Amino acid sequence: NARVWWQPRVEDRESTTGVGEGSDGSPIKDERELLYRTTREIAEADTFREGLRGAIRDVCQKTEWEYGEVWLPVEDSGIRRIDVDYYEEGFAEFAALSEGYTFDTGEGLPGRVWATGEFEWAHDVEEGTTEEYPRQNAALATGLESGLSVPIVADDETVAVLMFGMSETREVDEQLVDVVSSVAADLGHLVLRRRAEQTMERERDLIERILEASPVGIQVLDDEGEITRMNERVREILEIPADRADQYTPDDRAVYDGDGNPVDPEEHPFARALETGEPVFDWEAVIELPEAGRRWLSVNAAPVLDDDGNVERVVTTGEDITHHKRQAERLQRQRDDLESELDEMFTRVDDAFYAVDKQFRFTYVNERAEELLQHSETELLGRSVWEVFPEATETPAYEAFHTALEEQRQTEYEVFYEPLDFWVEARVHPSESGVSVYFRDITEQKEREQELKRYETIVETVEDAIYVVDEDGYWTLVNEELASMFGCTPADIVGSHTSEFVDEDTAKIGHRAGQRLRESDRDSVTVEVDLTEENVAPMIVETTFTLLPGSDPRERVGVARDITRRKQRERALRNRVRQQEAVTELGKRALEDLDLDGLMSETVDLVADTLDTDYCKILDLDVEAGELLLRQGVGWDDGIVGSATVSAVAEDSQAAFTLDAGQPVVVEDLSTEARFSGPDLLTEHDVRSGISVIIGPTDNPWGILGTHDREQREFTEHDANFVQSVANILSTAINRHRHEQELIRRRQQLSALNDLNDVVREITDAVIDRSSREEIESIVCDHLTDVGGYELAWVGAGDAMSDRINIKSSAGRTGYLDDLEIVDDPDDDRGEGPTGRALRTGEMQTTPDVREDPQYEPWRDLAVKYGFHSSAAIPIVHGETTYGVLSVYADRPGAFEGQEGNVIAQLGEVVGHAIAATQRKRALESDEMAEVEFHVPNVFSTFGASGTLEGRVVFETAVPLDDDAYLSFGTATDPAIEGLRDYCDAIPHWESLTVRDGDSAEESRFELRTSVAPLIKAVASIGGRLERAVVEDGDCTVTIHLSPTADVRQLTEAVQDVFPDARMVTRRQVVHPADTPERVSHEIEEELTDRQQSALKAAYYAGFFEWPREATGEEIAESLGIAPPTLSQHLRKAEKKVFSSILSNGGGAERNGRSARSS
């Protein structure tokens, strides 16, 4: 066990070489020297760290230990290696690594010793593990081979751990353990000694705190009656100079009893306590002081006894009760019947004291506090005030305690505490460790005060100033209220002439009032006078005079009342009425007048006149510029209204501050204003005061209304509300004006929209029957400028060779186009305008205002020259094909926003559809047709399918469904069918495959449903028709028919967009006589709706008309995604149209077996 004193064993004295051999080789002497030295240093150490440092050094120097360190606990848990250590030169690196190191309890050698409280010897660190010795590697690297760790124990508690190490392995050396353990035991005693000293210091601090914080005087006398200690309060009460405190004796002040008889020092409470050994409480006497004269004191004296019961010293307390005595005398004069109760209240002073720590737990309670709190000290110590008295958290005591502790200043409170049923008056004194509370029971005092108030209420007939003046004008009686009007006491006034306190005119008014009363039968006369005397605040006084009954010559009684506030209220009410009238008139004007600037001009005049200010202004806010324009104003220098600006964001701007505050801002004196310094507009006009408010909502203000004056003025809340009311009227007028302007704009826009709708309808009707693209484009431009009211319209198309956009048709102010240069290149500024963007994106592009759009920079000057404000570029598209762009210009900004833009955007599709229809019609009506054939190698790999399809697949036709889906029909050989099944799973837009019996054993018919048909859609968008597609062993031959005038290059681009590896194989002109089946088929198709065509083709190619039927109506309806009755309806109508067309023409196309299906 390490917790023992070390004492060398006899056998060790003879058998060992000692620990830390001295020059004479005597181990016993060295050990004794070590213990003597460490014991002396520990005993002389002022702090625990000093003791640790000396012990570590001595042990290492006097023993074979080469390294020593100290471990102390940390707040959360575990221990930390502190900077108290000793080591020889070779171990500096290990010491530096270990500094600040921490171990959990039980971790490492120090942690295990901390946990067990027992020493531990590590004979060979290398044999251990890093779990046992976390610093093992560092220790071995510096040569530490073995170690010893011992605990420092105080009161059976481990308070620190010492650890030593050496550079050789060594088995347990009990003598060495005993030496170190003895040192550790001495350190434990040092801890106990320091704890005892700290306890005594805290007790002394508490006593000092009680003495200095006490509101009563406290002094201590020895058994000879000599004063050994007094607090500051004693010196204040007895008027003892600080440099005379040591020489003061009880004989230095004369003391008298209540009857005025001298009291000898032998009869003082301290002397009686010395003589009898009994305490003396509530002894009252009068003491004569050098400056304050005679003062009443209440004194308590308590003896302090030694162990033998003899009086060792006496503690006395004294309190100045002069105020209470005088109050008692005054109350007794006023109410004789209360004398006994008043004497009882003021002859006793109840003092109680307790102290609490920072958690408001009781740490000390005296006997009087126990009595008042109705709890013993044992019941209170260690418990929180709020735990014992939970209701106190709802009283002023709670705040007083916290304020005193947090702000370190004395607080006071007075409250009736219902649970204890008494009134408390307390003073709370802070300290670093908590607060001290002195309190007393003032219940009787409160009751007396309340009774006195009731008595005074009965005696005093009125609360006004009352006085009596004799016939010659001398004051014979005045009350406190009147004296307060003149800033003096009643004694200063009584006996003086009225002219000494009021001017001659006021005195004459009072004198004449008395004369009228004496000469008439009137009971009273009331007059109003303005008091403007020197050293007296100006006031308006209403005085009612009456004669005092029974006086001869009769005196007059005056009851005066300060009616200044009433007069001010009346004046304020008149001002409010005037302001309300002004607001009403302005509101009426705002409803009638459409001239906003005229209304603002009248507003500034009205506000300045109503509030009698020098200036008034209306500031118009420009959010983007961050400034406010002086739009209207009155009183300002000539020429600045309409041009001057103030910052809306600068810190010195009252307007900016108002915008940020979001409420009226009142300035009484700009020269002392701390919130802002004032902009030049105010300072250059010598503005001192004013009001500024926001016009409009605070989250979206329109501006500022402000009124200012060159004089320092106090503006009332009603003044600020008046200005805000005017601002609200302006806000309403501005909003109404904006609304009216918006209505006008909307009406104009609606009119333009109606005209535009008519133009679009006319254009739609006009282009339907046109036979060429040029005619369509020309009609569109003409209608937009002639009927639509636009300034310019033109159609352009891109030139792939030059990237230029060429103008094909135009109408209106075409001179603009002479110098216009636009390219289809996004890297060129001339390609970033609306026309270039529309061609590239396929979406309408608008420019609301050519003067502000940075992308319109290349053409801005030209557009301004021709009076253009806005433009729109509408792509002319049909399907996936863009034919060009339609550009339109207007002389008003924002012309193509909203509904107008939505309507004109439709023209792109209308014109594109008309051009495509014209191309298809031309192809159908022409006897010749262009037939183009493309070859696509490994066609299905384009869609992500792997492998090569074996066999032959023929795609005969495709039926469009809803949502861009298609139902394709064709034939395929048996090997190809299996490949199609695999591709149906691999190709994303192939949804389902249905296989039916074919016309021969080698082929089968199929239906393929796809979510899209990119090639069909691309060919149709340029007026072409996909006639046939044949796949042989994966390679596809595609045959397309289109108008002979169609752009084959555009067709090639469309096909290669779908199949990048496609190449054109042949192009030839094909003749279609008028009576061919194809021509008849196309003519019939023109008669059918899209749904009728889809239903008829699907039924035909699915074998619905075969016998026996190869597909039922339900199956076909399901493939088309429609109901069977709907399919039947489409088929009946389609059959009727087909038969009518054939029979009415007297002929038709013959259907010869399966081969006719391809038509």
C-alpha positions, 0 to 999 in steps of 0.5 A: 500500500502506497499510503504509508509513511516511509521508514527504512527497514533495518535489513535494508540499511545493511544489505542495500547500496541505498538509493542515490548514494552520497559521497560517503556511500551511506544510503541511510543518510541519503534517504534521511536527507531526501525525506528531510529535504522534501518534507521541509519544501512541502511544508514551506510550499505556498501552493500545491504546485510548488510542493509538487515541483520540489518533491519531483525534483528532490526525488529524482536528484536523490534517487536513481529516477531519471524522469518524473512527471505529475498528473492531475484530474480534468473537469470532465473525467480522466487525468492530464499531464501538467507542466510540473516535471523533472528529467535528465537531458536525454528525456526532453523529447519524451517530456515535450511529447507528454505535456498536456497528455490526457488519460481516461480513468484506468488508461495507461500507468497513471490512469490505473493508479488513479483508478485503484489508489495503489502504486504500480511498478513497471519493471520492463516497459518493452514487455508490455503492450501499447494498450497497457502503456499508450506512450510505449513507443515514445518511451522506448525511443528515448530509453525509458525502460521501467517506471513507478507510479504512486497516488497522492491521497488526501482524505481517502481521495486520490488528488494527483498521481506521480510517475517516475522512470529510469533507463534500465529495467528493474524489478520492484524495489520496495525501498524505492517505493517506500521513499516515493510513497512517503513523499506522496504522503507528505504531498497529501498532507499539504493538500489537507493543509491548503484545504483547511487554510482555504476554509478559514479564508472563506470564513474570514471573507464571509465575516468581512463581507457581512461587516462591510455589506451590513446596512447597520453599524457593527463594532467589536469590543474586547473584554476591557471595553476597548474597540477592536473593530468597527465597520464603515457604517459605524463611522458614518453614523457616529461621524468618526473621521477615518484618521481618528477611528483607531483613537475613538472610545465610547466616551467620545460621544455624549449619550442621552436616554429618551427623556434627555438624561445623560447615560454613563458609558457603564450603562451602555449595552456593551458594558451591560453585556460585559458585566452580565454575559447576557445580550441586550436588544433594541436599546434606544438612545440619543447621541450628540454628533459634531455636525448632525446634532442629536440623532436617535440610535437603536443598539443591540449588544451580544457577548462572545464567550470563551470555552470557560464561559467568560466574556471574551468580546462583545459585538454591538450593532447600531442603526440610525432611527432618527427618521423613524422617530421624527415620523412617529412624532409627526404622526402622533401630532396628527393623530393622537389616537395612533400614538401608542401604535406608532410608538410600538412600530418605531421603538423596534427595528427588526434586522434579519440576514442571510447569505446565498451562493451563485445558485441562490442556495442558503449558506448562512442564516441568522436567528432573526432570519430563521424567525421571519422565514419560519424555517430553521437554519438546518432546514435552509442551508444548501437549499435554493431560495426558490425551492423553499419559497417557490412563490417568491419567483413571481415577486420583485425579489426574483429580479432583485436577486438576479440583477444584484448577482449579474450586474454586481450592484446593490438592489432593493425591493419591498413586497408583501409575501403572502405565504409568510403573511408579512411585508418585507423590506430588503436590501440585496448586496452582491459579492463574487460568491453570491449575494447577502440579504438584509431584510425586515418585517415592515408590516406594521409600518405599512399598516400605519402608512395606509391608515395615515393615507386614509386619514389624510384623504379625509382631512384633505378636501381636495388635491389642488393647491390651497392657500389663504391670503388676508385682505392686505395680500399676505399669505397666512396658510399654504399647503405643499402643493402650492409650495411645489408650484413655486419650487419651495416649502410652505415655510418659505411662503407663509408670512410673505406678500403675494407680490414676492411670488407672482407678478403685479398683474396676477396679484391684482387679479387676486385682490380684485377677486376678493373685492368682488366677493366682499361686495357681492353675494357670490360664493366664489370667483374663478379666474385663469392666470399665466404664471411666468415667474423666474425659476418657475416653469411656465404654467396656466393656473385656474384659481377659485376664490372664496371668503373664509367664514368668520374672519374679520377683516375677511381672508380669502381662500384660494384653490389653485389648479395647474391646468397647463396640460388641460389647455395643452390638450385643448390646443392639441385637440384643436390642432387635431381637428384642423389636421383632420379637416385638412386630411378630409379636404385632401382626400376629397381632392385626391378623389376628384383630381387626376393630375397627380403632380398638381395634387402633390403640389397642393399637399406640400402647401397643405402640410406646411401650412397645417403644421406651420413648418418652413419646408415640406417635400415629396421624394420619389424613390428610384430603387435601382439608382438608390436615390430619391428625387425632390419631385414637389416641395415648398420653401426650398431654394428656387430651381431645386424642386424637380432636380435635387436628389438625396440618397436612399441608402446613405447613413447620413440621410433621414430619408434613407433612415425612414425607409429602413425604419419603416415608420415615421421618424421625428427629429427635434434637433438635427444638430444633436441627432445621433441616428443620422447627420442629415443630407446636404438638402437639409443642412444647406437649408438650416433645417433643425427639426422635422417629420418624415414618413413613407409613402406607400407600403413599407415593403414596396415604398413609393417615396417619402413625405417630409416636413421640416422647420428651421427651429428646434421643435417638439412634434407630437405623436398626432403630428406624426400621424397627421403626416402619415395620414397625408402620405396614405392619401398620396399612396392611394392617389398614386395607386389609383393613378397607376391603376388608371394608367394600367387600365388605359394600357390594358384597354389599348392592349386589348384593342391591339389584341383584338386587331391582332386576332383579326389579322391572324384569322385573315392571314390564316384564311388568306394563306390556305388557298395560296399555291406557293411559299412566296405568296404565303410569306408575302401575304403575312408581311402585308397583313401585319403592316397594313392591318395589324398596325406594325411598323415592319414585318419580314421573313428570312431564311438561313443560308447554309453556305454563308451563315447569313440570314437572307430576307425573302419577303418584307412589308412596311418600313423596309428601308431599315432592311437596307443596312441590316446584317444578321448571321446565324452564328452564336459566336458573332454579335450579329447572331445574338439578336432575336432573329438568330436566337429564334432560328437556333432555338425554334422558339419566339424571341422578343425584345421589350425595348430595343433601347435597353436590351444589350443583345440589340446593340448592333442594330440599336441606332438603326432601330431608333432611327426608324422609331422601333421600340420592340420586336419579335422573331417568330420561327416558321416551323412545321413538325421538326422543320424550320422554314425560316423566321418572321420578324415583326417591329412595333413603335411601342415598348413591350408590344409582344408581351403577354396575350399579344405575344401569345397570339402572334407566336401562333403565326409561326406554326400557321405559316409553317403548316401552310407552307408544308400543306402547299408542298404536299398539295403540289406533290399530289397535284403534279404528274411528276414526283421525285423519288429518293432512295436511301441506304442505311447500313445496320439500321437497328444499331442506330437505336442501340440494338446489337447484332445483325438482323437475319432475313427480310423485313418490309415496312408497308405503312404506319398509322399515327396514334395519339401522343406521337405514337405509331402502329407500323404494319409489314411482313417479315421472314421467320428468322427476321421475326425472331430478331424483331422480337429481340429488338422490341426488348432492346430498342426503347421506343419499340413498345410491342410486337404482334405477329400474324399469319402471312400469305405464305409459309415463309413470311408472317405479317406483324404489327409494331407499336412505337412511341415515336416514328422519327423518320416518318415525322422528319420526312412529313415535315418537309412535305414528303411521304415514306413509301416503303422501307425494306430491311435485308440482313440488317441493311435498310433501303428507304424509298421516299416520295416528295414534290419535284421542287422540294429541297432534296438537300433538306431531305437528306439532312432530315434523314441523316438526323435520324440515321447518321450513316444513311446515304442517298442511293438514287434520285429520279423523277416518277410520273403519276398519271391521273388514273393510277391507284396511288392518285386515287388513293391520295384523293380518297385520303384527302376526304378522310379524317386522321382518325378515320384513316388510322382506323381504316388502315389498321383494319386493312393491314391487320386482316380485318377484311379477310375471310376468315378474319385475321384480327377481330375488331376488339384486337384492332381497337386495343392496338389503336388504344380506343374502344371497340364501338369507337373503331366501328364508328370510324370504320363505318364513316370511312367506308361510306366516304371511300365507296362514295368517292369510288362510285361517284367517279365511276371507277377506282382502284382494284385490289389484287390480293395482298399486293394492294396493301402497299398502296 
